Structures are given as structure tokens and as C-alpha cells.
Amino acid sequence: MTAESSYYLPEGLPIPVPESDGLSEPYWEGLKREELWIQRCQACANWQWGPEWICHKCHAFELDWVQVEGKGRIYSWERAWHPVHPALRARQEPYIAVLVELPEAGNVRMIGNLLGDPHQEMVIGTPVEVVYEHHPDADPPHTLAHWRVIADG
């Protein structure tokens, strides 16, 4: 199997990069090291996702990036059949997008693709863990975070 064919998503999709202001750069750099980083407010200890310059709870500007375990539970999900991008048109199977709640990070929720059988039975509360998909030959190189069910969850 070639490296290209082992990727979950097909070629031709836009490459995710940090914003030009660098706000999400710690998240993307962490993924390259197989680490999941989430923002946390220094003033009130509130966790938040997606990245912002200001705390969603107390409006302080003192936000840190904190590494978290990368395990959570499915909060919601959708089995998508419609190709939302031309690069996905050749795909004959659906894909599953999950909203994952991270208990270690104040129950913030992140969205991502669920790896595995696209027809698998979905159960809210199923434990999942992050999976890192490296694209070292892309321009620019990047890593994506996907999710998979924890077998012994």
C-alpha cells in the first residue's frame, strides 16, 4: 500500500494551515508531534475550542495552550453521503463526522472524522481516541487529527 492510499481523505482537499495571525499554530504544531493541545484561560481556568484570542467565559486575554490526552466520547455524529468538496465525489461510501467531548479538557467538543467502517453502528457516548495522519510530503507538510473507537472502551 502506498502512503497516498493509506490516507483517510483523498488528494485535492484544501490543506489546513494556521491562520496568518498564528492563533491556531500551537494546535497544528502539536499534531505534528502527535500531541493534542487545547486552549485554557489563565484567569478563570476555562477550557475552550476553537482557538480565540479572548476567553469565552471571562473575556480575559491570558490564554495558554495545554496538552490533553486525546481521548473522549462521541457527543453527536452524522453519516454524510453528500460530497461536500469535488475531491470527495469519487468516494462511493459515506463518511462519519463526530463531535467528540473531551472530559479531560472541561468537556470541550471537537469535530472530526471517525475512522473505520462507514456503516458501523453509532452510539452516543462511545469512547474514542485521536489518530494522527501525517502528510510530510504535502506543501506545506501537515498532520490531521481523526478519531477511532477505542475497542476496550
N, C-alpha and C positions, 0 to 999 in steps of 0.2 A: 504494500500500500504506500502510495506517495504521501509526502507531507501535506500536499494540497488536498488530497481526497480525505485526509483524516480530520479536516476542519469541519466543524458543525455547520457553519454558514458558507455559502458559495462565494466565489470571487465576484467582484463587481459592486459590492455594497460599499457605501462611504466608510472611510477609515476614521475611527474615533480618535480624536486628539484633544488635549487640554485646550480650554479657551485661550485666546491670546492674552488675557489678563492673568493667566496662571492659576485661577481659582481651583480647578479640579486636578492640577498636576500631581499633588501627593497621592490621590487615588490611583491615577494611571501608573505612576512610578511604582507604587506598592504592588499593583497587579503584575508588573514585570518580575518582581521578586517573589511572586506567589504569596502576597500578603493582602488582606482586605483592610482598608483604612476608612474610617467614618469620622465626620466632624463631631466635636463636643465643645460646648461652651465652657470657658474657664470661670465665668461669673456665676452661672446657675447650674452647671453640670448637665444641661440638656443635650441629648444626642439629636442629630439631625441629618437627613439625607433628602434631597440632593444638596450639594455644596452651595453655600451662600456666604456673603461677606458679613452678615449680621445674624445673630441668634434669632430663631423663630419665636422663642419664648420670652426672653427678657430684653431683646434688642441690643445686647452688648456686641461689641466688635471683636472681642477676645475669643477667637475660636481656635481650637487645636485640632490636629488630626490624630486619631487614636487607632492603633491596630486592634482588630477584633478577630475572633476565632473563625468566622466564616461558616457558621452553622446556624440554621434557623428552621422555621416551619412554614409550610405553604399557608398563606393567609387567603389568597384568592388565585384563580387561574383562568386561562382561556385557551381553548384549542382553536387555533387560527387556520383557516383553509384558504383565505384570500391572500394572494401575494401582494404585500404592501410596497414592494420595490421590484422593478423589472428583473433584477438578478435572481429573484425568487420564483419567477414564472415557470421555470423548468422543473421545479420541485413538485412531485406528484403526491406527496404526503403533506399532512398538516404539520404544524409545529405547536408546541405548548409554551405559552408565556406564563410565568408565575410571578406572583407578588409574594416575596419572602419576608417574613418578620424575623428580626434578629433580637432574641431575648437579651443577649449579652450587651447590646447597644441600645438599651432603653426601648426596645420593640420598634425601632425604626424599620421601615419597609423599603426593599429594593426590588426592582423588576428585572427579570432576565429570562433567558431561555432555559427550559428544562430538557436535559439530555435524556436519551433513552427512547423507548418505543413511543411514537407519537400517538398511538391509540391506547396507551396504558390507562388504567382506571385512576382517576384523580380523586384524592380525599383531602379535604381541608384539614390542616394540622399535621400532615405528613412531614417528618423530618427530612431536611435536605442539607447538602454541603456545597460550597463553592468549588468549581472546577475551573482551572486556568488554561486558556487556549492561547498559546504563544504564536505570534506571527512575526518571526525575526527577519524574514526576507521582504516584508512589506515596506513601503515608503510612505510614511515613517514606520519603523517597527513598533508593534503594539501588542498588548495582551488583552483578551476579553475575559470577562467573568460569566460563566454559565452556572447552572445548578443541576445537581443529580440527587435522586432519592438515596438516603442512607439505608442500606439493606437491613442493618440490625437496629434501626432507629427505634 
